[in-house]
């Protein structure tokens, strides 16, 4: 787990660098330690081209940008570095690692750079940097708060975790509520340095920190993660006095810096490396959906069995699709943090299934399609469990049947020529845009897109939703009767990711999904590489292991075991 947490820290930083377009090239870096090693690893995942050196004497002649890592106790060489950069006209970013912050209840909680005055070493550093800037060195500095990571436990998280596991208790002291400190999460340190290097101004000093909290808050966050394992809180006696060991980073945030995640997630990810018996991985969401995830998955598997029964009986070809295909290949069933099942069909198989399924389905289930004229207008059909209710923040904005479902994606023929397909795809996306605005019946998007949708909405209301769905369905079947060898999934919106050889899906192979006999397309490897990358068998970093649906209301209806013994309404509504 230790290496998994380290990898998660690295990927958090890399994703932020890519998202914020912070990659740089031609940067030379001098320094040692955890931060230098992390910067080096991060550069290997991005477009950044960095060089790592031991001293200025090793720098290449064409070096134009230097990052110099030091700390607040070992900066004797800084004057010679600034002089060297001034003579070579090298842009210098000095990265200062703070080893300690003196207690100052006013200055350090609310001020930006005034903390210099309370720290003799930092005052000397400031003098050196000021003299260098006045002497013609294009220097700027970033003062990094104490690093917090799996390899730098400045918050004492490992001790809290050990006490919780060994004694089953987290002890709160009176002083904890009055002991305030800040810390810099390692991924934030990496992105903060990139931000200052790209957007910081010469002659300026920036503070970098991630979060600020008291020790009581820290222990409470750990307790909330471990309480389900029986860990208890206890209180102790003692004296208390307010202490602050924190800095402010307002100046850095004005450059556009944002933490890669919140304090809760940073603590949760790091805590994983210190726990030996308890498992709080985000991928372990057995208590998700108000504790009903296992019941939900059992329901979905029963639906998959019914789906499979009908297809086998009528010799209709189908296969697992999307995340379910990935889960089957990588995990033998559900992705640990997934909560639905997707299946796919070629158009000719789907046409047969759509005709047969409504008549053959077990009475506990129903078939959902725009052709039912009941308000359903997604771009794919569903088999839904009757008496269930599921509302995500997205779906609840639409008037339609809401229940737990298996989603059925049709793989349609499209032109083999990418340019021809691109034109058709753009028209399909326009149709989808109009449909979403009309179905939602209110403006969508932000800025210009919202204004355009607001202007179009009165005209879109001149047609009912059924006509829009019929038009979209007809457009996706334009090449149904051609001999095209290329297919795509019109229910998605990824133009080139979805163009695949039809031969990958014309033959299916038996595959076990959890304890259900089902099928995979023979070309599943090619599909998964296109959709999820060449390394699709590798687990996602921890911060991406979260449920897809942002739900806020669900009912399993009479699909809950022994539900017939209850005497309440599952939907919780007045009738």
Residue pairs with C-beta under 8 A, 6 or more apart in sequence:
1 272
1 273
1 275
2 150
2 273
4 272
4 542
5 150
5 269
5 270
5 272
5 273
5 542
6 150
6 151
7 541
8 269
8 541
8 542
8 543
9 38
9 149
9 150
9 185
9 186
9 187
9 269
10 38
10 41
10 42
10 45
10 187
11 45
11 541
11 543
12 187
12 260
12 261
12 541
12 543
13 38
13 42
13 186
13 187
13 188
13 190
13 191
13 260
14 42
14 45
14 46
15 260
16 22
16 187
16 191
16 258
16 260
17 23
17 42
17 46
17 48
17 190
17 191
17 194
18 46
20 191
20 194
20 195
20 256
20 258
22 191
22 194
22 195
22 198
23 46
23 47
23 48
23 194
24 48
24 50
24 65
24 194
24 197
24 198
25 47
25 48
25 49
26 49
26 62
26 63
26 64
26 65
27 48
27 49
27 50
27 51
27 65
27 66
27 67
27 197
28 50
28 51
28 52
28 53
28 59
28 60
28 63
28 65
28 66
28 67
29 36
29 39
29 40
29 50
29 51
29 52
29 53
29 66
29 67
29 68
29 69
30 52
30 53
30 54
30 55
30 56
30 59
30 66
30 67
30 68
30 69
30 81
31 67
31 68
31 69
31 70
31 95
32 69
33 69
33 97
34 147
34 149
34 151
34 152
34 186
35 69
35 95
35 97
35 144
35 147
35 186
35 189
35 190
36 52
36 69
38 186
38 189
38 190
39 50
39 67
39 190
39 193
40 50
40 52
42 48
42 190
43 49
43 50
51 60
51 63
53 59
56 66
56 80
56 81
56 84
59 66
59 90
63 88
63 90
64 89
64 90
64 91
65 90
65 91
65 93
65 197
66 81
66 85
66 90
66 91
66 92
66 93
67 93
67 95
67 193
67 197
68 78
68 81
68 92
68 93
68 94
68 95
69 95
69 97
70 77
70 78
70 94
70 95
70 96
70 97
71 96
71 97
71 98
71 99
72 96
72 97
72 98
72 99
72 100
72 119
72 121
72 122
72 125
73 99
73 121
75 96
75 121
75 124
75 125
75 128
78 94
78 125
78 128
78 129
79 128
79 132
81 92
82 92
82 128
82 129
82 131
82 132
82 135
82 137
82 139
83 132
83 135
83 137
84 90
85 91
85 92
85 132
85 137
85 138
85 139
86 132
86 135
86 136
86 137
89 138
90 138
91 138
91 202
92 132
92 137
92 138
92 139
92 140
93 139
93 140
93 141
93 142
93 193
93 196
93 197
93 200
94 129
94 139
94 140
94 141
94 142
95 141
95 142
95 144
95 193
96 122
96 125
96 141
96 142
96 143
96 144
97 144
97 147
98 122
98 143
98 144
98 145
98 146
98 247
99 146
100 146
100 245
101 108
101 115
101 119
101 145
101 146
101 181
101 182
101 245
101 246
101 247
102 108
102 115
102 118
102 119
102 245
103 243
103 244
103 245
104 115
104 118
104 244
105 242
105 243
105 244
107 114
107 115
107 117
107 118
108 115
108 118
108 244
108 245
108 246
108 247
108 248
109 180
109 244
109 246
109 248
110 248
111 248
112 207
112 248
112 250
112 251
113 205
113 207
113 251
115 122
115 207
115 247
116 122
116 123
116 126
117 123
122 143
125 141
126 205
129 139
129 141
129 205
132 139
133 139
133 202
133 203
138 202
139 202
139 203
140 196
140 200
140 201
140 202
140 203
140 204
140 205
140 206
141 204
141 205
141 206
142 192
142 193
142 196
142 200
142 205
142 206
142 207
142 208
142 252
143 205
143 206
143 207
143 208
143 247
144 184
144 189
144 192
144 193
144 208
145 182
145 183
145 184
145 207
145 208
145 209
145 210
145 247
145 249
146 152
146 154
146 182
146 183
146 184
147 154
147 183
147 184
147 186
147 189
148 154
148 155
148 183
148 184
148 185
148 186
148 210
148 266
148 270
149 185
149 186
149 270
150 270
150 273
151 186
152 186
153 270
153 274
154 183
155 181
155 183
155 218
155 267
157 218
157 222
157 267
157 270
157 271
157 274
158 274
160 170
160 218
160 219
160 222
161 222
161 271
161 274
161 275
162 274
163 169
163 170
163 171
164 170
164 222
164 223
164 226
164 231
164 278
165 275
165 276
165 277
165 278
168 230
168 231
168 232
169 231
169 232
169 233
169 234
170 219
170 222
170 223
170 226
170 231
170 232
170 233
170 234
171 233
171 234
171 235
171 236
172 216
172 219
172 233
172 234
172 235
172 236
173 215
173 236
173 238
173 240
174 236
174 237
174 238
174 239
174 240
175 215
175 238
175 239
175 240
175 241
176 214
176 215
176 216
176 219
177 214
177 215
177 216
177 240
178 214
178 240
178 241
178 242
178 243
179 214
179 215
179 216
179 242
179 243
180 212
180 213
180 214
180 242
180 243
180 244
180 245
180 246
181 212
181 213
181 214
181 215
181 244
181 245
181 246
182 209
182 210
182 211
182 212
182 245
182 246
182 247
183 209
183 210
183 211
184 192
184 208
184 209
184 210
185 210
185 211
185 259
185 260
185 261
185 266
187 260
187 261
188 208
188 210
188 259
188 260
189 208
191 257
191 260
192 206
192 208
192 252
192 257
193 208
195 252
195 255
195 256
195 257
196 206
196 208
196 252
196 255
199 255
199 256
200 206
200 255
204 251
206 249
206 251
206 252
206 255
207 247
207 248
207 249
207 251
207 252
208 249
208 252
208 257
209 246
209 247
209 248
209 249
210 259
210 263
210 266
211 259
211 262
211 263
211 266
212 246
213 263
218 267
221 263
221 264
221 267
221 268
222 267
222 271
223 231
223 233
225 268
225 271
225 280
226 278
226 280
228 287
229 278
231 278
249 257
259 266
261 269
261 543
265 543
268 280
268 282
269 542
269 543
271 280
272 280
272 281
272 542
281 542
281 545
282 337
282 542
282 543
282 545
282 546
283 336
283 337
283 539
283 542
283 545
284 336
285 293
285 336
285 337
285 547
286 293
286 294
287 293
288 339
288 547
289 296
289 339
289 547
289 551
289 554
290 554
292 554
292 556
293 339
295 556
295 559
295 560
295 561
296 339
296 404
296 554
296 556
297 334
297 339
297 514
299 385
299 388
299 404
299 556
299 559
300 340
300 341
300 404
300 406
301 341
301 513
301 514
301 515
301 516
302 559
303 341
303 365
303 383
303 385
303 404
303 405
303 406
304 341
304 343
304 406
304 513
304 516
304 518
305 516
306 361
306 362
306 365
306 383
307 318
307 343
307 383
307 406
308 318
308 516
308 517
308 518
310 316
310 353
310 356
310 357
310 360
310 361
311 317
311 318
311 353
313 360
314 352
314 353
314 356
314 360
316 345
316 349
316 352
316 353
316 356
317 345
317 346
317 349
317 508
317 519
318 343
318 344
318 345
318 349
318 353
318 508
318 519
319 325
319 343
319 344
319 345
319 505
319 508
319 518
319 519
319 520
319 521
319 524
320 328
320 341
320 342
320 343
320 344
320 511
320 513
320 518
320 519
320 520
321 342
321 343
321 344
321 409
321 489
322 342
322 344
322 409
322 531
323 335
323 338
323 340
323 342
323 548
324 334
324 338
324 340
324 341
324 342
324 343
324 513
325 342
325 344
325 520
325 521
325 524
325 527
325 528
326 335
326 528
326 531
326 532
326 536
327 333
327 334
327 335
327 338
327 513
328 511
328 512
328 513
328 518
328 520
329 520
329 524
329 525
329 528
329 536
329 537
330 536
330 537
330 539
332 512
332 513
332 514
333 512
333 513
333 514
334 514
336 545
337 545
337 546
337 547
338 547
338 548
339 547
339 548
339 549
340 405
340 406
340 407
340 548
340 549
341 406
341 407
341 513
342 406
342 407
342 409
343 406
343 407
343 408
343 409
344 408
344 409
344 410
344 411
344 489
344 505
344 521
345 353
345 408
345 409
345 410
345 411
346 410
346 411
346 487
346 502
346 505
346 506
347 410
347 411
347 412
347 413
347 477
347 480
350 381
350 408
350 410
353 408
354 367
354 369
354 381
357 367
357 383
358 366
358 367
361 367
361 383
363 386
364 385
364 386
364 387
364 559
365 383
365 384
365 385
365 386
366 383
366 384
366 386
366 401
367 381
367 382
367 383
367 384
368 374
368 376
368 381
368 382
368 383
368 384
368 401
368 405
369 376
369 381
369 382
370 376
370 377
370 465
370 466
370 469
370 470
370 473
373 466
374 400
374 401
375 398
375 399
375 400
375 401
375 465
376 382
376 400
376 401
377 398
377 400
377 435
377 439
377 465
377 468
377 469
378 400
378 491
379 432
379 472
379 490
379 491
380 407
380 408
380 409
380 410
380 491
381 407
381 408
382 405
382 406
382 407
382 408
383 405
383 406
383 408
384 401
384 403
384 404
384 405
385 403
385 404
385 405
385 557
385 559
386 403
386 557
387 403
387 555
387 557
387 558
387 559
387 570
388 403
388 404
388 554
388 555
388 556
388 557
388 559
389 402
389 403
389 553
389 554
389 555
389 557
389 570
389 571
390 402
390 403
390 404
390 549
390 551
390 553
390 554
390 555
391 402
391 551
391 552
391 553
391 554
392 549
392 550
392 551
392 552
393 550
393 551
393 552
394 550
395 402
396 402
396 552
396 553
397 440
398 439
398 440
404 554
404 556
409 489
409 491
409 492
410 476
410 489
410 490
410 491
411 487
411 488
411 489
411 502
411 505
412 476
412 477
412 479
412 480
412 487
412 488
412 489
412 490
413 479
413 480
413 482
413 484
413 486
413 487
413 502
414 421
414 424
414 479
414 484
414 486
414 487
414 488
414 499
415 421
415 424
415 479
415 484
415 486
416 484
416 485
416 486
418 496
418 499
421 486
421 488
421 495
421 499
422 495
424 475
424 478
425 495
427 475
428 472
428 475
428 476
428 490
429 493
431 468
431 471
431 472
431 475
432 472
432 493
433 444
433 453
434 456
434 460
434 468
435 465
435 468
435 469
435 472
436 444
437 443
437 444
437 453
437 456
437 457
437 460
438 457
438 460
438 461
438 463
438 465
438 468
439 465
439 468
441 457
441 461
442 457
443 450
443 451
443 453
443 454
443 457
444 450
444 453
445 453
472 490
475 490
476 490
484 502
485 501
485 502
485 503
486 499
486 500
486 501
486 502
487 499
487 500
487 501
487 502
487 505
488 498
488 499
488 500
489 498
492 498
497 530
497 531
500 523
500 526
500 527
500 530
501 523
501 526
503 523
504 521
504 522
504 523
504 524
504 526
504 527
505 521
505 522
505 523
506 522
507 521
507 522
508 519
508 520
508 521
508 522
509 519
509 520
509 521
509 522
510 517
510 518
510 519
511 518
511 519
511 520
512 518
521 527
528 536
529 536
539 545
555 570
555 571
555 572
556 563
556 570
557 563
557 570
558 564
558 570
560 566
563 570
569 575
